[in-house]
Amino acid sequence: MKFLVVDDSSTMRRIIKNTLGRLGHKEILEAEDGAQAWETMQQNSDIDVLITDWNMPEMNGLELVKKVRAEEKYSDLPIIMVTTEGGKAEVITALKAGVNNYIVKPFTPQVLQEKLEAVL
């Protein structure tokens, strides 16, 4: 299973990658923003799960989700948003855009595991 982890914080990408690794997932790509993530997705058509932050430069996570969902080939791609945006309005906005699950930072590895299991 191949993951794409998108966050402008290298520390957060490392935390998510380490957690995924502990859960047995070894194929993990990463990107610093939505634009880089989109480019990565065009070069790797076999991504199974997208985990993205919301607040990033270039193209934010919400813009990325909308762009991904606009493509027919990604209609079933599980997307988890990991963000500091924890308000009810933000969660609803993300879900309407096509996010399958939502994690508010900070989070525990168990939370990531539970959210992953829910979308897979």
C-alpha distances in whole Angstrom, upper triangle without the diagonal:
4,7,10,13,16,20,23,23,22,23,20,17,18,18,15,13,15,15,11,12,14,12,10,7,8,6,9,11,14,17,21,22,21,22,20,17,18,19,16,14,17,16,12,12,9,8,6,8,11,13,17,20,23,26,25,28,27,25,25,22,24,24,21,20,23,22,19,20,23,21,20,17,15,17,15,12,12,14,15,18,19,23,26,28,28,31,31,32,29,26,28,28,24,23,26,24,21,19,17,18,20,20,24,24,25,22,21,18,19,19,16,14,17,16,12,13,15,13,11
4,7,10,13,17,20,20,19,20,18,15,16,17,14,12,14,14,11,12,15,13,11,8,8,5,6,8,11,14,17,18,17,19,17,14,15,16,12,11,14,13,9,10,7,5,5,7,9,11,14,18,21,23,22,24,24,22,22,19,21,22,18,18,21,20,16,18,21,19,19,16,14,17,14,11,11,13,14,17,18,21,25,26,27,30,30,30,27,25,27,26,23,22,25,22,20,18,17,18,19,20,23,23,24,22,21,18,20,19,16,15,18,16,13,15,17,14,12
4,6,10,13,16,17,16,17,15,12,13,14,10,9,12,12,9,11,14,12,12,8,9,6,5,6,8,11,14,15,15,17,14,11,13,14,11,10,14,14,10,11,9,6,6,5,6,7,10,14,17,19,19,21,21,19,18,16,18,19,15,15,18,18,15,17,20,18,19,16,14,16,14,11,10,10,11,13,14,17,21,22,23,26,27,27,24,22,24,23,19,20,22,20,17,15,15,15,16,16,19,19,20,18,18,16,17,17,13,13,16,14,11,14,15,13,12
4,6,10,13,14,14,15,13,10,12,13,10,9,13,13,11,13,16,15,15,12,11,9,6,5,5,7,11,11,11,13,11,8,10,11,8,8,12,12,10,11,10,7,8,6,5,6,8,11,14,16,15,17,17,15,15,13,15,16,12,13,16,15,13,15,18,17,18,16,13,16,15,11,11,10,10,12,13,15,19,20,22,25,26,26,22,21,23,22,18,19,21,18,16,14,15,15,16,16,18,18,19,18,19,17,19,18,14,16,18,15,13,16,17,15,15
4,7,10,11,10,12,9,6,9,10,7,8,11,12,10,12,15,15,15,12,12,11,7,6,5,6,9,10,10,13,11,8,12,13,11,11,15,15,13,15,14,10,11,9,6,5,6,8,12,14,13,15,16,14,13,11,14,15,12,13,17,16,14,17,20,19,21,19,16,18,17,14,12,10,10,10,10,12,16,17,19,22,24,24,20,19,22,20,17,18,21,18,17,14,15,14,14,13,15,15,16,15,16,15,17,16,12,14,17,15,13,16,18,15,16
4,7,9,9,12,9,7,11,12,10,10,14,14,14,16,19,18,19,16,16,14,11,9,6,5,6,6,7,10,9,6,10,12,10,11,15,15,14,16,16,13,14,11,8,6,5,6,9,10,9,11,12,11,10,8,12,13,10,11,15,14,13,16,18,18,21,19,16,19,18,15,14,11,10,9,9,11,14,15,18,21,22,22,18,18,20,19,15,18,20,17,16,14,16,15,14,14,15,14,16,16,18,17,20,18,15,17,19,16,15,19,20,17,19
4,5,7,9,7,6,10,11,10,11,14,15,15,17,19,20,21,18,18,17,13,11,8,7,5,6,8,11,10,9,13,14,13,15,18,19,18,20,20,16,17,14,11,9,6,5,8,8,7,10,12,11,9,9,12,13,12,13,17,17,16,19,21,22,24,23,20,22,22,18,17,14,12,10,9,9,12,14,16,19,21,21,17,18,21,19,16,19,21,18,18,16,17,16,14,13,14,12,14,15,17,17,20,18,15,18,20,18,17,21,21,20,21
4,6,9,8,8,11,13,13,14,16,18,18,20,22,23,24,21,21,20,16,14,10,8,4,6,9,11,10,11,14,15,15,17,19,20,20,22,23,19,21,18,15,12,10,8,10,8,6,7,10,11,10,10,14,14,13,16,18,18,18,21,23,24,27,26,23,25,25,21,20,17,16,13,12,11,13,15,18,21,23,23,19,20,23,21,18,21,23,20,21,19,21,20,18,16,16,14,15,17,19,20,23,21,18,22,24,21,21,25,25,24,25
4,5,5,6,9,10,11,12,14,16,17,18,20,21,23,21,20,20,16,14,11,10,7,9,13,15,14,14,17,18,17,19,22,22,22,24,24,21,22,19,16,13,11,9,11,10,9,11,14,14,13,13,17,18,17,18,21,22,21,24,26,27,29,28,25,27,27,23,22,19,17,14,12,11,12,15,18,21,24,24,20,21,24,23,20,23,25,23,23,20,22,20,18,16,15,12,13,15,17,17,21,19,17,20,23,21,21,24,25,24,25
4,5,5,6,9,10,10,12,14,15,16,18,20,21,19,18,17,14,13,9,9,8,11,14,16,14,14,18,18,17,19,22,21,21,24,23,20,21,19,16,14,13,12,15,14,12,14,16,17,16,16,19,20,18,20,23,23,22,25,28,28,30,29,26,28,27,24,22,20,18,16,14,14,16,18,21,24,27,27,23,24,27,26,23,25,28,25,25,22,24,22,20,18,17,15,15,16,17,17,21,20,18,20,23,21,21,24,26,25,25
4,5,5,6,9,10,10,12,14,15,17,18,20,18,18,18,15,15,12,12,11,14,17,19,17,17,21,21,20,22,25,24,24,26,25,22,23,20,18,15,14,12,15,15,14,16,19,19,18,17,21,22,21,22,25,25,25,27,30,30,32,31,27,29,29,25,23,20,18,16,13,14,14,18,20,23,26,27,23,23,27,26,23,26,28,26,26,23,24,21,19,17,16,13,12,14,15,15,18,18,16,19,21,20,20,24,25,24,25
4,5,5,6,8,10,11,12,14,15,17,19,17,17,17,14,14,11,11,10,13,15,18,16,15,19,20,19,20,23,23,22,24,23,20,20,17,15,11,10,9,13,13,12,15,18,18,15,14,18,20,18,19,22,23,22,24,27,27,29,28,25,26,25,22,20,17,14,13,10,10,12,15,17,20,23,24,20,20,23,23,20,22,25,23,22,19,20,18,15,13,12,10,10,11,12,12,16,15,13,16,18,17,17,20,21,21,22
4,6,5,6,8,10,10,12,14,15,17,14,14,14,10,10,7,9,9,11,14,16,14,13,16,17,15,17,20,20,19,21,20,17,17,14,12,10,9,10,13,14,13,15,17,17,15,14,17,19,17,18,21,21,20,22,25,25,27,25,22,24,23,20,18,15,14,13,10,12,14,17,19,23,25,25,22,21,24,23,20,22,25,22,22,19,19,18,16,14,15,12,13,13,14,13,16,16,13,15,18,17,16,19,21,20,20
4,5,5,6,8,10,10,12,14,15,14,13,14,10,11,9,11,12,15,17,19,17,16,20,20,18,19,23,22,20,23,21,18,19,16,15,13,13,13,17,17,16,19,21,20,19,18,21,23,20,21,25,25,23,26,29,28,30,28,25,27,26,22,20,18,16,16,13,15,17,20,22,25,27,28,25,24,27,27,23,25,28,26,25,22,22,20,19,16,17,14,14,14,14,12,16,16,14,16,19,18,17,20,22,21,22
4,6,5,6,9,10,11,12,14,13,14,15,12,13,12,14,14,16,19,21,19,18,21,23,20,21,25,24,22,24,23,19,19,16,15,12,13,13,16,17,17,20,22,22,20,18,21,23,21,21,25,26,24,26,29,29,31,29,26,27,26,22,20,18,15,15,12,13,15,18,19,23,25,26,23,22,26,25,22,24,27,25,24,21,21,18,17,14,14,11,11,10,10,9,13,13,11,13,16,16,15,18,20,20,20
4,5,5,6,8,10,11,13,11,12,13,10,11,10,12,13,15,17,20,18,16,19,20,18,18,22,22,20,21,20,16,16,13,12,9,10,11,15,16,16,19,21,20,18,16,19,21,19,18,22,23,21,23,26,26,27,25,22,24,22,18,16,14,12,12,10,12,15,17,18,22,24,25,21,20,23,23,20,21,24,22,21,17,17,15,14,12,13,11,11,10,10,8,11,11,8,10,14,13,12,15,17,16,17
4,5,5,6,9,10,11,9,9,9,7,9,9,12,13,16,17,20,17,15,19,20,16,17,21,20,18,20,18,15,15,13,12,10,12,14,17,19,18,21,22,21,20,18,21,23,20,20,24,24,21,24,27,26,27,25,22,24,22,19,17,16,14,15,13,16,18,21,22,26,27,28,25,23,26,26,22,23,27,25,23,20,19,18,17,15,17,15,15,14,13,11,14,14,11,12,16,15,13,16,18,18,17
4,5,5,6,9,10,9,10,12,10,12,12,15,17,19,21,23,21,19,23,23,20,21,25,24,21,23,21,18,18,16,16,13,15,16,20,21,21,24,25,25,23,21,24,26,23,23,27,27,25,27,30,30,31,28,25,27,25,22,20,18,16,17,15,17,20,23,23,27,29,30,27,25,28,28,25,26,29,28,26,22,22,20,19,17,18,16,15,13,12,9,13,14,11,12,16,16,14,17,20,19,19
4,5,5,6,9,9,10,13,11,14,14,17,18,20,21,24,22,20,23,24,21,22,25,25,22,23,21,18,17,14,15,12,15,16,19,21,21,24,26,25,23,20,23,25,23,22,26,27,24,26,29,29,30,27,24,26,23,20,18,17,14,15,13,16,18,21,21,25,26,28,25,23,26,27,23,24,27,26,24,20,19,17,16,14,16,14,13,11,9,6,9,10,8,8,12,13,11,14,16,17,16
4,5,5,6,5,7,9,8,11,12,16,18,19,20,23,21,18,21,22,19,19,23,22,19,20,17,14,13,11,12,11,14,16,19,21,22,24,26,24,22,20,22,24,21,21,25,25,22,24,27,26,27,24,21,23,21,17,15,15,13,15,14,17,20,22,22,26,27,28,25,23,26,26,22,23,26,25,22,19,18,16,16,15,17,16,16,13,12,8,11,12,8,8,12,12,10,12,15,14,14
4,5,5,5,6,9,9,12,13,17,19,21,23,25,22,20,23,24,20,21,24,23,20,21,18,16,15,14,15,14,17,19,23,24,24,27,28,27,25,23,26,27,24,24,28,28,25,27,30,29,29,27,24,26,23,20,18,18,17,18,17,20,23,25,26,29,30,32,29,27,30,30,26,27,30,28,26,23,21,20,20,18,20,19,19,16,14,11,13,15,12,11,15,15,13,15,18,18,16
4,5,7,9,12,12,16,17,20,22,24,25,28,25,23,26,27,24,24,27,26,23,25,22,19,18,16,18,16,19,21,24,26,26,29,31,29,28,25,28,30,27,26,30,30,27,29,32,31,32,29,27,28,25,22,20,20,18,20,18,21,23,26,26,29,31,32,29,27,30,31,27,27,31,30,27,24,22,20,20,18,20,19,18,15,13,9,11,13,11,10,14,15,13,14,18,18,17
4,6,9,12,12,16,17,21,23,24,25,28,25,23,25,27,23,23,26,25,22,23,20,17,15,14,16,15,18,20,24,26,26,29,31,29,27,24,26,29,26,25,28,29,26,27,30,29,29,27,24,25,22,20,17,18,16,18,17,21,23,25,25,28,29,31,28,26,28,29,26,25,29,28,25,22,20,18,19,17,20,19,18,15,13,9,10,12,10,7,11,13,10,11,14,15,13
4,6,10,11,15,17,21,23,25,26,28,25,23,25,26,22,22,25,24,21,21,18,16,15,14,17,16,20,22,26,28,28,30,31,30,28,25,28,30,26,26,29,29,26,27,31,29,29,26,24,25,22,20,18,19,18,20,20,23,26,28,28,32,32,34,31,28,31,31,28,27,31,29,26,23,21,20,21,20,23,22,22,19,16,13,14,16,13,11,14,15,12,13,17,17,14
4,6,7,11,14,17,20,22,22,24,22,19,21,22,18,18,21,20,17,18,15,13,11,11,13,13,17,19,23,25,25,27,28,27,25,23,25,27,23,22,26,26,23,24,27,26,26,23,21,23,20,17,15,16,16,18,18,21,24,26,27,30,31,32,29,27,29,29,25,25,28,27,24,21,19,19,20,19,22,21,21,19,17,13,15,16,13,11,15,15,11,13,16,15,13
4,6,10,12,16,19,21,22,24,21,18,21,21,17,18,20,19,16,17,14,13,12,13,14,15,18,20,24,26,25,27,28,26,26,23,26,27,24,24,27,26,23,25,28,26,27,24,22,24,22,18,17,18,18,20,20,23,26,28,29,32,33,34,31,29,31,31,27,27,30,28,26,23,22,21,22,21,24,23,23,21,19,16,18,19,16,15,18,18,15,16,20,18,16
4,7,10,14,17,19,19,21,18,15,17,17,14,14,17,15,12,13,11,9,10,11,12,13,16,19,22,24,23,25,25,24,23,21,24,25,21,21,24,23,20,23,25,23,24,20,19,21,19,16,16,16,17,19,19,22,26,27,29,32,33,33,30,28,30,29,26,26,28,26,24,21,21,21,22,21,24,23,24,22,21,18,20,20,17,16,19,18,15,17,20,18,16
4,7,10,14,15,16,18,15,12,15,15,12,12,16,14,11,14,12,9,10,10,10,10,13,16,19,21,19,21,22,21,20,18,21,22,18,18,22,21,18,21,23,22,23,20,18,21,19,15,15,14,14,16,16,19,22,24,26,29,30,30,27,25,28,27,23,24,26,24,22,19,19,19,19,19,21,20,21,19,19,16,18,19,15,15,18,17,14,17,19,17,16
4,7,11,13,13,14,11,9,12,12,8,10,13,11,9,12,11,9,11,10,10,10,12,14,18,19,17,19,19,18,18,16,19,19,16,17,20,19,16,19,22,20,22,19,17,20,19,15,15,14,15,16,16,19,22,24,26,29,30,30,26,25,27,26,22,24,26,23,21,19,19,19,20,19,21,20,21,21,21,19,21,21,17,18,21,19,16,19,21,19,18
4,7,9,11,12,9,7,11,11,8,10,13,13,12,14,14,11,13,12,10,9,10,12,15,16,14,15,15,15,15,14,17,17,14,16,19,18,16,19,21,20,23,20,18,21,20,16,16,14,14,14,14,16,19,21,23,26,28,28,24,23,26,24,21,22,25,22,20,18,19,19,19,18,19,18,19,19,20,18,21,20,17,18,21,19,17,20,22,20,20
4,6,7,8,6,5,9,9,8,10,13,13,13,15,16,13,15,13,11,10,9,10,13,13,11,12,12,11,12,11,15,15,12,14,17,16,15,18,20,19,22,20,18,21,21,17,17,15,15,14,14,15,18,20,22,25,27,26,22,22,25,23,20,22,23,20,20,18,20,19,19,18,19,18,20,20,22,20,23,22,19,21,23,21,19,23,24,21,22
4,7,8,6,7,11,11,11,13,16,16,16,19,19,17,19,16,13,12,10,10,12,11,8,9,9,10,10,11,14,14,12,15,18,16,16,20,21,21,24,23,20,23,23,20,19,16,16,14,14,14,16,18,21,24,26,25,21,22,24,22,19,22,24,21,21,19,21,20,19,18,19,17,19,20,22,21,24,23,20,22,24,22,21,25,25,23,24
4,6,5,6,9,10,11,12,14,16,16,18,19,16,18,16,12,12,9,8,9,9,6,6,6,6,7,8,11,10,9,12,14,13,14,17,18,19,22,21,18,21,22,18,18,15,15,13,13,13,16,16,20,22,24,23,19,20,22,19,17,20,21,17,18,17,19,19,18,18,18,17,19,20,23,22,25,23,20,23,25,22,21,25,25,22,24
4,5,5,6,9,10,10,12,14,15,16,18,15,17,15,11,11,8,9,9,10,7,8,7,5,6,6,9,7,5,9,11,9,10,13,14,15,18,18,15,17,19,16,16,13,14,12,13,14,17,17,20,22,23,21,18,18,20,17,15,17,18,15,15,14,17,18,17,18,19,18,21,22,24,23,26,23,20,23,24,21,20,24,24,21,22
4,5,5,6,9,10,11,13,14,16,18,16,18,17,14,14,12,13,13,13,10,9,6,5,8,10,12,9,8,11,12,10,11,15,15,15,19,18,16,19,21,18,19,16,17,16,17,17,20,20,23,25,26,25,21,22,23,20,18,21,21,17,18,17,20,21,21,21,22,22,24,25,27,27,29,27,24,26,28,25,24,27,27,24,25
4,5,5,6,9,10,11,12,14,16,14,17,16,13,14,12,13,14,14,11,10,9,8,11,11,14,12,10,13,15,13,13,17,17,17,20,19,17,20,21,18,19,16,17,16,17,18,21,21,25,27,28,27,23,24,25,23,20,22,23,19,19,19,21,22,21,22,23,22,24,24,26,25,28,26,23,25,27,24,23,26,27,24,24
4,5,5,6,9,10,10,12,13,11,14,12,9,10,9,11,13,14,11,12,11,9,10,10,12,11,8,10,13,11,10,14,15,14,17,16,14,17,17,14,15,13,14,14,15,16,19,20,23,25,26,25,21,21,23,20,17,19,20,17,16,15,18,18,18,19,20,20,22,22,24,23,25,23,20,22,24,21,19,23,23,20,21
4,5,5,6,9,10,11,13,11,14,13,11,13,11,14,14,16,13,13,11,9,11,11,12,10,7,10,11,8,8,12,12,11,15,13,12,15,16,13,15,13,15,15,17,19,22,22,25,26,27,25,22,22,23,20,18,19,20,16,16,16,18,19,20,21,23,23,25,25,27,26,28,26,23,24,26,23,21,24,24,21,22
4,5,5,7,9,11,13,12,16,16,13,15,14,16,17,18,15,15,12,11,14,14,16,14,11,14,15,12,11,15,15,14,17,15,14,18,19,16,18,17,19,19,20,21,25,25,28,30,31,29,26,26,27,24,21,23,24,20,19,19,21,23,23,24,26,26,28,28,29,28,30,28,25,27,28,25,24,27,27,24,24
4,5,5,6,9,11,9,13,13,11,13,13,16,17,19,16,16,15,14,15,14,17,15,12,14,16,13,12,16,17,15,17,15,14,17,18,15,16,15,17,18,19,21,24,25,27,30,30,30,26,26,27,25,22,23,24,21,19,19,20,22,22,23,25,24,26,26,27,25,27,26,22,24,26,23,21,24,25,22,21
4,5,5,6,8,7,10,11,10,12,13,16,17,19,17,18,16,14,15,14,16,14,11,12,14,11,9,13,14,11,14,11,10,14,14,11,14,13,16,17,18,21,24,25,27,29,29,28,25,24,25,23,20,21,22,18,17,17,18,20,21,22,24,25,26,26,27,25,27,25,22,23,25,22,19,22,23,19,19
4,6,6,10,10,13,14,13,16,16,19,20,22,20,20,17,15,17,17,18,16,13,14,15,12,11,14,14,11,13,11,11,15,16,14,17,16,19,20,22,24,27,28,30,32,32,31,28,27,28,25,22,23,24,20,19,19,21,23,24,26,28,28,30,30,31,29,31,29,26,27,28,25,23,26,26,22,22
4,6,9,10,14,15,14,17,18,21,22,24,21,21,19,18,20,19,21,19,16,17,19,16,14,17,18,15,17,14,14,18,18,16,18,18,21,22,23,25,29,29,32,34,35,33,30,30,31,28,25,26,27,23,22,22,23,25,26,27,29,29,31,30,31,29,31,30,26,27,29,26,24,26,27,24,23
4,5,6,10,12,12,15,16,20,22,24,21,22,20,19,20,19,21,19,16,17,19,16,13,16,17,15,16,13,12,16,16,13,15,16,18,20,22,24,28,29,31,33,33,33,29,28,29,27,24,25,26,22,21,20,21,22,24,25,27,27,29,28,29,26,28,27,23,24,26,23,21,23,24,21,19
4,6,9,11,12,16,17,21,22,25,23,24,22,20,21,19,20,19,16,16,17,15,12,14,15,12,13,9,9,13,13,11,14,15,18,20,22,25,29,29,31,33,33,32,29,28,28,27,23,23,24,21,19,19,19,22,23,25,28,28,30,29,29,27,28,27,24,24,25,23,20,22,23,19,18
4,6,9,11,15,17,21,23,25,24,25,24,22,22,20,21,21,17,17,19,17,14,16,17,14,14,11,10,13,12,10,12,14,17,19,21,25,28,29,30,32,32,32,29,27,28,27,23,23,24,22,19,19,18,20,22,24,27,27,29,27,27,25,26,25,21,21,23,21,17,19,20,17,15
4,6,7,11,13,17,19,22,21,22,21,19,19,17,18,18,15,14,17,15,12,14,16,14,14,11,9,12,11,8,10,11,13,16,18,21,25,25,27,29,29,29,26,24,25,24,20,20,22,19,17,16,15,17,19,20,23,24,25,23,24,21,23,22,18,18,20,18,14,17,18,14,13
4,7,10,13,17,19,22,22,24,24,21,20,17,19,19,16,14,17,16,13,14,17,15,15,12,10,12,9,6,7,9,12,15,17,20,24,24,25,28,27,28,25,22,23,23,19,19,21,19,15,14,13,15,17,18,22,23,24,22,22,19,20,19,16,15,17,15,11,13,14,11,9
4,7,10,13,16,19,19,22,21,19,18,14,16,17,14,12,15,15,12,13,16,15,16,13,10,12,10,6,5,6,8,11,13,16,20,21,21,24,24,24,21,19,20,20,16,16,18,16,13,11,10,11,13,14,18,19,20,18,19,17,17,16,13,13,14,12,9,11,12,9,9
4,6,10,12,15,15,18,18,15,14,10,12,14,10,9,13,13,10,12,15,14,15,14,10,12,11,7,6,5,6,8,10,14,17,18,19,22,22,22,18,17,18,17,14,14,16,14,12,10,10,11,12,13,16,17,19,17,18,17,18,16,13,14,15,12,10,14,14,11,12
4,7,10,13,13,16,17,15,13,9,12,14,11,10,14,14,12,14,17,17,19,17,14,15,14,11,8,6,5,6,7,10,14,15,16,19,20,20,17,15,17,17,13,14,16,14,13,10,10,9,10,10,12,13,15,14,15,14,15,13,10,12,14,11,10,13,14,11,13
4,7,9,10,13,14,11,9,6,9,11,9,9,12,13,12,14,17,17,19,18,15,16,16,13,11,8,6,5,6,8,12,12,14,17,18,18,14,14,16,15,11,13,16,13,12,10,11,11,10,10,12,12,14,14,16,16,18,15,12,15,16,13,13,17,16,14,16
4,6,7,11,13,11,8,5,9,11,10,10,14,15,14,16,19,20,22,22,18,19,19,16,14,11,9,6,5,5,8,9,12,15,17,16,13,13,15,14,11,14,16,14,14,11,14,12,10,9,10,10,12,13,16,16,18,16,13,17,18,15,15,19,19,17,19
4,6,10,12,9,6,4,6,9,9,9,12,14,14,15,18,19,22,22,19,19,20,17,16,12,10,7,7,6,8,8,11,13,14,14,10,11,13,11,9,12,14,12,13,11,14,13,10,11,10,11,14,15,18,19,21,18,16,20,20,17,18,21,20,19,21
4,7,10,9,5,6,8,10,11,12,14,16,17,18,20,22,25,25,22,23,24,21,19,16,14,10,10,7,8,8,12,14,16,15,12,13,16,14,12,16,17,15,17,15,18,16,14,14,12,12,14,17,20,21,23,20,19,22,23,20,21,25,24,22,25
4,7,7,5,7,10,10,10,13,15,15,16,19,20,21,25,24,21,23,24,21,20,16,15,12,12,10,12,12,16,18,20,19,15,17,19,17,15,18,19,17,18,16,19,19,16,16,15,15,17,19,22,22,25,22,20,24,25,22,22,26,25,24,26
4,6,6,9,12,11,11,15,16,16,17,20,21,22,26,26,23,25,26,23,23,19,19,16,16,14,15,16,19,21,23,21,18,20,22,19,18,21,22,19,20,19,23,22,20,20,19,18,20,22,25,26,28,26,24,27,28,25,26,29,29,27,29
4,7,10,12,10,10,14,15,14,16,18,19,20,24,24,21,23,25,22,23,19,20,17,18,17,18,18,22,23,25,23,20,21,23,20,18,22,22,18,20,20,23,23,22,22,22,21,23,25,28,28,31,28,26,29,30,27,27,30,30,27,29
4,7,8,6,7,10,11,10,12,15,15,17,20,20,18,20,22,19,19,16,17,14,15,15,17,16,20,21,22,20,17,19,20,16,15,18,18,15,16,16,19,20,19,20,20,20,22,24,26,26,29,26,24,26,27,24,24,27,27,24,26
4,6,5,6,9,10,11,12,14,16,17,21,21,18,19,21,18,18,14,14,11,12,11,13,13,16,17,19,17,13,15,17,13,12,15,16,13,14,14,17,17,15,16,16,16,19,20,23,24,26,23,21,24,25,21,21,25,24,22,24
4,5,5,6,9,10,10,12,14,16,19,19,15,17,18,15,14,10,10,8,9,9,12,11,14,16,17,16,12,13,14,12,9,12,13,10,11,10,13,13,12,13,14,14,17,18,21,21,23,20,18,21,21,18,18,21,20,18,20
4,5,5,6,9,10,11,12,15,18,18,15,15,17,15,14,11,11,9,11,11,13,11,14,15,15,13,10,11,12,9,7,10,10,7,9,9,13,13,12,14,15,16,19,20,23,23,24,21,19,22,22,18,19,22,21,18,21
4,5,5,6,9,10,11,13,16,17,15,15,18,16,16,13,14,12,14,14,16,15,18,18,19,16,13,14,15,11,10,13,12,9,11,11,15,16,16,18,18,19,22,23,26,26,27,24,22,25,25,21,22,25,23,21,23
4,5,5,6,9,10,11,14,15,12,13,15,13,13,10,12,11,13,14,17,16,19,20,20,18,15,16,16,13,11,13,13,10,10,10,14,15,15,17,18,19,22,22,24,24,26,23,20,23,23,20,19,22,21,18,20
4,5,5,6,9,10,13,13,10,11,12,10,11,8,10,9,12,13,17,15,17,18,18,17,14,13,14,11,8,10,10,6,7,7,10,12,12,15,17,18,21,21,23,23,24,21,19,21,21,17,17,20,18,15,18
4,5,5,6,9,12,13,11,11,13,12,13,11,13,12,16,16,19,17,19,20,19,17,14,14,14,11,9,11,9,6,7,9,12,15,15,18,20,22,24,24,27,27,27,24,22,24,24,20,20,23,21,18,20
4,6,5,7,11,12,10,11,14,12,14,12,15,14,18,18,21,20,22,23,23,20,18,18,18,15,13,14,13,9,10,12,15,17,18,20,22,24,26,26,29,28,29,26,24,26,26,22,22,24,23,20,21
4,5,6,9,9,6,8,10,9,11,9,13,13,16,18,21,20,22,23,23,21,19,18,18,15,13,14,13,10,9,10,13,15,16,19,21,23,25,25,27,26,27,24,21,23,23,20,19,21,20,16,18
4,5,7,9,6,6,9,8,10,10,13,14,17,19,22,21,22,23,22,20,18,17,16,14,12,12,11,8,6,9,11,14,16,19,22,24,26,26,28,27,27,24,22,23,23,19,19,21,19,16,17
4,6,9,8,8,11,12,14,13,17,17,21,22,25,23,25,25,24,22,20,20,18,16,14,14,13,10,10,13,15,18,20,23,25,27,30,29,31,30,31,28,26,27,27,23,22,25,23,19,21
4,6,6,7,10,10,14,14,17,18,22,23,27,25,27,28,27,25,23,22,21,19,17,17,16,13,12,14,16,19,21,24,26,28,31,30,32,30,31,29,26,27,27,24,22,24,23,19,20
4,5,5,9,10,13,15,18,20,24,26,29,28,29,29,28,27,25,23,22,21,19,18,17,14,13,15,16,20,22,25,28,30,32,31,33,31,32,29,27,27,27,24,22,24,22,18,19
4,6,8,8,12,14,17,20,23,25,29,28,29,30,29,28,26,24,24,22,20,19,19,16,14,16,16,19,22,25,28,29,32,30,31,30,30,28,25,25,26,23,20,22,21,17,17
4,5,5,9,10,14,16,19,22,25,24,26,27,26,25,22,21,21,19,16,16,16,13,11,12,12,16,18,21,24,26,28,27,28,26,27,24,22,22,22,19,17,19,18,14,15
4,6,9,10,14,16,20,22,25,24,25,26,24,23,21,20,19,18,15,14,14,12,9,11,11,15,18,21,24,26,28,27,28,27,27,24,22,22,22,19,17,19,17,13,14
4,6,9,13,15,19,22,25,24,25,26,24,24,22,20,19,19,16,14,15,13,10,11,10,13,16,19,23,25,27,25,26,24,24,22,19,19,19,16,14,15,14,10,11
4,6,10,13,16,19,23,22,23,24,24,23,21,19,19,18,15,14,15,13,10,9,9,12,15,17,20,22,24,22,23,22,22,20,17,17,17,14,12,14,13,9,10
4,7,10,13,16,20,20,20,22,21,21,19,16,17,17,13,12,14,13,9,8,6,8,11,14,17,19,21,19,20,18,18,16,13,14,14,11,9,11,10,6,7
4,7,10,13,16,16,17,19,18,18,15,13,14,14,10,10,12,10,8,5,5,7,9,11,14,16,18,17,18,17,18,15,12,14,14,10,9,12,11,8,10
4,6,10,13,13,14,16,16,17,14,11,13,13,10,10,13,12,10,6,6,5,6,7,11,12,15,13,15,14,14,12,9,11,11,8,8,11,10,8,11
4,6,10,10,11,13,14,14,11,9,12,11,8,9,12,11,10,7,8,6,5,6,8,10,13,12,15,15,16,12,10,13,14,10,11,14,13,12,15
4,7,9,10,13,14,15,12,11,14,14,11,12,16,14,14,10,11,9,6,5,6,7,9,9,12,12,14,11,9,13,13,10,12,15,15,14,17
4,5,7,11,13,13,10,10,13,13,11,13,16,15,15,12,14,11,8,6,5,5,8,10,13,15,16,13,12,16,16,14,15,19,18,17,20
4,6,9,12,13,10,11,14,14,13,15,18,17,18,15,17,14,10,8,5,5,7,10,14,16,18,15,14,18,18,16,18,21,21,20,23
4,6,9,9,6,8,11,11,10,13,15,15,16,14,16,13,10,9,7,8,11,13,16,19,20,16,16,20,19,17,19,22,21,20,24
4,7,8,7,7,10,11,11,13,15,16,17,14,15,13,9,8,6,8,10,12,15,18,18,15,15,19,18,15,18,21,19,20,23
4,5,5,6,9,10,11,12,14,16,17,15,17,14,11,11,9,12,14,15,19,21,21,18,19,22,20,18,21,23,21,21,25
4,5,5,6,9,10,11,12,14,16,14,15,13,11,12,11,14,17,17,20,23,22,18,19,22,20,18,21,23,20,20,24
4,6,5,6,9,10,11,12,15,14,16,15,13,14,13,16,19,20,23,25,25,21,21,24,23,20,22,25,22,21,25
4,5,5,6,9,10,11,13,11,14,12,10,12,11,14,16,17,21,22,23,19,19,22,21,18,20,23,20,20,23
4,5,5,6,9,10,11,9,11,9,7,9,9,13,15,16,19,20,20,16,16,19,17,14,17,19,17,16,20
4,5,5,6,9,10,10,11,11,10,13,13,17,19,19,22,24,23,19,19,22,20,17,19,21,18,17,21
4,6,5,6,9,9,12,12,11,14,14,17,20,20,23,25,25,21,20,23,22,18,20,22,20,18,22
4,5,5,7,6,9,9,8,11,12,15,18,18,21,22,22,18,17,20,19,15,17,19,17,15,19
4,5,5,5,7,8,8,12,14,17,20,19,21,22,21,18,17,19,17,14,16,17,15,13,17
4,5,7,9,11,12,15,17,20,23,23,25,26,25,22,21,23,21,18,19,21,18,16,19
4,6,9,11,12,15,17,20,22,22,25,25,25,22,20,23,21,18,19,21,18,16,19
4,6,9,11,14,17,20,22,21,24,23,23,20,18,20,19,15,16,18,15,12,15
4,6,7,11,13,16,19,18,20,20,20,16,15,16,16,12,12,15,12,10,13
4,7,11,14,17,19,17,19,18,18,14,13,14,13,9,10,11,9,7,10
4,7,10,13,15,14,15,15,14,11,10,12,10,6,8,10,8,7,11
4,7,10,12,11,13,14,14,10,10,12,11,8,10,13,11,11,14
4,7,8,7,10,11,11,8,7,11,10,8,10,13,12,13,15
4,6,6,10,12,13,10,10,14,13,11,14,17,16,16,19
3,5,9,11,13,10,11,14,15,13,15,18,18,19,21
4,7,10,12,10,11,14,15,14,16,19,19,20,22
4,7,8,6,7,11,11,11,13,16,16,17,19
4,5,5,7,9,10,11,13,15,16,17,19
4,5,5,6,9,10,11,12,14,16,16
4,5,5,6,9,10,10,12,15,15
4,5,5,6,9,10,11,13,14
4,6,5,6,9,10,11,12
4,6,5,6,9,10,11
4,5,5,6,9,10
4,5,5,7,9
4,5,5,6
4,6,5
4,6
4
